Amino acid sequence: MPLLLSLLFLDYAKVKDLMAAGLYGINLMTYDFFGTPWAETLGHHTNRKALEEGGWAVETIVDHLLAEGFSADRINIGYAGYTRNARQVEIESLSPLKGSYNPGSGPTTGSFESGTSEWYDVIYSYLDLENQKGRNGFNVYTDQVADADYLYSPESKLFLSLDTPRTVKAKGEYAAKLGLGGVFTWTIDQDNGVLVNAVREGLGYEIESEVIDMEPFYFEGINVEKDEEQSDSDDAQKVNHAPKAAIELMVVGGSTVQLSGAGSSDEDNDELSFSWGVPSQIDVADKTAEIIEVVVPEVSEKTAFQFTLFVRDCYNEPSSQQRFVLTAVPALSQVQPEPEEEEEIIVPVPDEEEDTTPAEDDTPADDKASPYAQWDASTVYGANWGSFEIVSWKGHNYQVKWWSMGNQPDLNCGVGGAWTDLGAY
């Protein structure tokens, strides 16, 4: 359906009259702008900005309602927990997106419904958030004109239009900037918590406790400018470049430092209040002070501590969240040089004696130094999303990334593996 006709139907519904009669708000289904087989040409299904004047987009619909006199705080916009897919896609332009697809007569790849993949299927099969890339031959692309992300496999010609943590956070920031009522999703049961975290950060909610760092998930994919730069660099003759000096501030554990929010400002010169987010390992006397003083914990290795700051004016209007990462290190005098490796002495074992060397997969015999429980092949890990257990195995600590049972940590900690190697203990 053309967007103009859709907006006319919205006017015919007399929503303004309904709101005057007591209707609290309106939820805009700002998704399904594209889909197979009904879409005439390739496009995004939940983009924030229009590719052309008056085209399908969140902003086009919101601008229309505001121009018609709707109150901003009664307008809610939506983000999608699923994709809209297309097959036999030929892309002419990455940003702005332009291309064609062939819906064919059969079903298109999807989780349960033809042409639709649900979010949990996306992150396991197509999108690797942790490594900021696609899976199984798919690339992540960003249309900067539409402020939309999509996945595409040049080999299979399969295209997936979707919301990512980056685009969902941007929608939250957009809603907060315009003073909209809020953001909703279709549907929450398809989300593993990543998308709702992103929109809450975009809306300006303060982080009460952090299970996972969302910042790496807000990455942009491939776009026209990056492709052109890559092409230019490939064609150019290689020349030597001068090195660049860099200085990194690192604080020795046990030191006292101050973090100041005094540089915060307000265009209206309103009186400001402060709210600091502090790591659990650090105590602060007053988290609402303009300047906080902290004692950095003593550490045995380089450790990062993340602080956050929200500032509110006298009307309780929040600022965007500011983050500061403080890097703590042991004093140089405390760092012991690694001893030189002694030459290995091999003692021959008589043939008649039984070989008592433990098998590769045997549990280590000495786990007295282990700070966490040893990994157990019969235990289910990651069963509850948001609870990512840490185990010890063969001298290293490992953290599970998703549901796992029987996947030995040291053999499944690479790209696509169920475990992350946290290092030796």
N, C-alpha and C positions, 0 to 999 in steps of 0.2 A: 504494500500500500504506500503511495507517495506520502512524504511527510506532511505536505500542505493539507492533504485530505484528512490525515490523522489529526492534525491540529484543529481542523474544522469540526470533526466529530467531538473533540474535547470541548469546543465552544458550545456545540449543540447539547451537550450533556448538562449544561447550565450548572457547572460545578461551583461557580461563584455564588449562585442562588442557594445551593446546598450548604455552602460554607457560611453564608449569612444566616441560614436557618439552624446552624449548630454543628455542621460537619467540622471536625477538628482539623483534619489535614488531608493531603493527597499524596499517595505513594506513586511516584512516576516509575513505570517499568522501563527504565533506561537500559534495556538490553534487547536482544533479538532483532537488532537493526538489520542483521544479515543472517542468512541460514539457507541450507539446501532443502528442497529444490526450488523454493519460491523466489530467491533473490535473482534479479536479472543479471547482475554482474558481481564481481568479487568486492568484498567490503568488510568493515569491522562490525562486530555485533554489539559492542558496548563502549564505543569511543567517547571521550569527553568533548573533543572539538570536532567541528565539521570539516570535511575535506573540500567542500565548496559552499558558497553562500547559501544559507538556508537548508543545508543538507542534514542528514540524520546525525544527531549528537546530543549528549546530555545538555550542553550549553544552549543549543538551539531551542530545546523544549522549555528549559528554565527561563530563558530570556523572553520567550513568548508569554509565559504565565505572568512574569513580573510586569511586562508591558501591559497586560490585561488587568492589572491591579491586584493580583493575588499577593497576599502577605508572605514574605520570604520564609518566615518561621513556621509556616504551615505546609511547606513544600519539602518532601523527602525524595531523595534520589536513590537509585538502586545500583548495586554491582552484582556481577554474575559469578556463581560458584561452578560454572560449567563452560564449555567451549561451544562454538558453532564451527563445524568442519566442512571442508569442501575438497573434492577430489579432482584429479586431472587439471591441476591449477598451473597456469602460466602467468608469472609475475613480470610485468613490464617495468614497474617502478616500486622500490621498497618504501620510499617516503617522499611524497605522499603515495600511499598504496594504490596501485593500479594494476589490473590484470583480469583474467577470465578463468572460468571453471566450467566443467561439464558434469552436471548432476547425474547423467546416465539414467538407467531404468531400475537399477538395483539399489540396495542400501549402501550408505556411506559409513566409514569407520566411526564407531561410537562405543560408549561403555555399555549401555542397554538400549538406548534409542538411536536410530540412524542419524548420523551427523552431529552427535552430541557426546562429549566426553566429560565426565564429572571430575571435580578438582583432585580428589585423591587418586584417580586414575592418571591424571595429567602429571602429577609430581613423581609417580612411580614409573611411568612409561615414556613421557615426552620431555619433562622439564626438570633439570637438576639445579635447584636453587642454591645449594651449598657451593657448587663449583661454577655457578653463573653461566650455564650453558644448557643446550638441549641434550636429550638422550636419544639413542637408537637412530642416529642419522638426522635428527631434527636440529635446526638452528633457531635461536631466539632473535626476533627482529623487533625494532621499535620504530613506529611511524611517528616522528616528532611533530608532524603537522597535525595529526589527529590526537596526539598524546595517547596512543594505543599500542599494545604489544600483540605479537602473533608468533606462531610457530610454523615452520615450513621445512619439508624435506625435499631438497632438489632431486633426490633419486626417486622417491615414491610419488612426488607431486601432490602430497597430502598437505592441506592447509588447516590450521586451527586458530581461530580468533578467540581471544580470552582476556580476562582480567588477571593481572599479576599483582603481587604485593606492591610493586611500584605504582601501577595505575590505580589501585584501590586506595593507597595512601594519598595520591594526588586528588582523588575524588573527595576524600575526607577534608583535605586542605581547602579545596574549592567550596565545599559546603560551609566550612567554618568561616571562610572569607566573606561569603555572601550572606551569612547569618541564616542559612536554611535550617529547617527543623531537624534534619538528621540524615542518616544514610541507612538503608536496609539492604538485605541480600536475598537472592533466590538461588539456592536455599542453604540455610545454615548447616543442615545435616551433611552437605557435600564438602564442608570445610573442615580442615584438621586444626584450625585455630590460627593459622598463619594469616589468612586474609582478614579475619576480624581483628587481629592484633594490628595489622597495617592500617585499617580504616580508623581504629581508635587513636593510633598515633597521629594520623592525619588530622583528626578532629581536635587534637590537643589534649587528650587525656594524659594524666600523669601516670607513670609506671610505678605500681606498688611493689611488685616483685618481678624479677626477670628470670625466665626459664631458658630463653633462647635470645640471642642477639639478632634483631631484625634488620639492622643496618645493611649487612651484605646482600640482603634479598632485594634491595631497592636499586637494582642495576638496570641499565639500558642495554638493549640488544643491538644487533647490527643495523646500521642505517646507511643511507646514501653517502653521507659525508665521510663516514669511516671507510666505506668501500673504496671511495675515490682516493682517499689518502693512502690506503694500502696499495692501490694500483700505482699511484705516483711513486711510492717508495720502492716498489718492486722494479719499476722502469728506470729509476734514477741510478746513477753510478754511485757505488758505495764509497763514502769518504770517512775519514777518521773524525770523530767528534771529541771535543775537550771534555774532561770529566767535570762533574758538578759536586761541589762541596756541600755537605749537609751536617747540621748539628741537631742532635736529639737530646732533649732534657730528660734525664733519668735521676730519680731520687733514691738515695740509699735508705733501705729499710731501717726504721727506728727514728727517722728524722721527723720534725714537725714542720708542716707546711700550711699555708693559708690559701684558700680559694675565695675569690671575691666576685660578687655580682654587682659591684658598684658601677660598672660600665653599662649596666642596663639602662634603657631610656624609654620614654613615652612621648609621642608627638604632642599630646595634650598637657604634658607636664603634670600628670596625675601622680598622686602618692603611690608608691609601689610596695607590694609585699612579696616575699621570697619563699620558695619551697624547694629544698634541696633533696635530691635522691642520692643516697649514700650506700656503698657496698656493705653487705652484712658483716664483713670482717672489721669494719671501722666504726668507732663510736664518735658521735658529734653531740656536743652539749645542746645546741639549739639549731635545728634544721630550718628554721624560719629567719635566721639572721642574714644580714646582707653579706657578711664575711664569716666563713666558717674556718675553724682551725682543726686540723686532723693530725694524728700521729700515724705515720705510715707503718704498716706491719713489717716486721723483719722477715725477709724472704731468703730462700736458698738459691733461687734462680729468678730470672727476669719475669716479672708478673705485672699484668695490667689491671688497674682498678678504674672502673667507669663511674663518673659522677654525672648527675643531670640537674638542671636548674629550670624551674618554671617561675615566671614573674607575672603577677596579676596587678591590674590597676584598681582604683577604688570602686569601680563598677564590676569587679570580679571577672574582667575580660582577661583570658590567659594569653601569654606570649607563646610563640613556638618553643618547642623543647630545645634546650642547648645541652650539648654533651661535652664532657672533658675527660680524656683518658690520661690518668697518671700512671707512669711506668716506674715500678719499684725494682731495685736491683740490690744484690748483696754488695757490701763494701769490697773493693778490689783486694784488700788484705785478707778477706775471708774466703776468697776463691782459691781453692787449692789446685795446683797443676795436676793434670791427670798423670798417674804413674806410667812409666814406660811398660809396655807389654813384655812379660817374661816369655822366654822361649818355651814353647810347649814341649813337655817331656812325655813321650808315649811309652807306657809300660806294656809289653806284650802279655797277652793272656793265654795260658795254656789251652790247647784245643779241647781238652776234656772238661774244662770248667764251663759252667753255663754262663752265657752272656747276660749280665744283669743291667745293661744300659737301657734306660727307659725309652719306650717308643716315642716317636715324634709327637703324637697326640696325647701322651700321658700327662696327667696333672703334675705340675712341679712338686717335688717332695717338700721343699722348704718354703713355706708361705708365711713364716712368722713375721716378716717385715711388711706383709701386704696390708695396706690400710682399708681395703675393701674385700668383700667376699670373693672367693675364687669362682670363675666361670663354671657353670654346670650345664652340660649338654642337654639335660632333661628339663631345664627351667625355661619358661617363656619370659622373655624380656621385651620391654616396650609395649606391653599389652594395653596400657592406659596412656593415651596420647598426652604429652606434657610431662610424663614421668619417665625420664630417660636414665635407666640405671647405669651405674659405673661398677665394673668388675675388675679383678686383677687376674692376670694370666701370663705365666712365663716371664715374670719380672716387669711387666708393663701394665698400666691401667688403661682400660678401654671403656668408652661410653656408647651405648646402643643408640642408633638413629631412628629405628622403627621396629615393628614387630619382628622378633627373631627367636628361633629355637633351633639348637643344634648347629648353628653357624660358628665355628671356632674363631675367636676374635683375631688372632694373628694371621689367619688365612683369609679373613673377610673384612679387612680394614682399608682397602683401596677404594678407588672410584667405583661407586655402585655397590660397595660392601655395606653390611649392616652395622659395622662398628667403626668408631673413630679412635685411633691410637693417641692417647693422652701423654705418652712417654713413660720412661722407666720410673719406678718408685724406689 
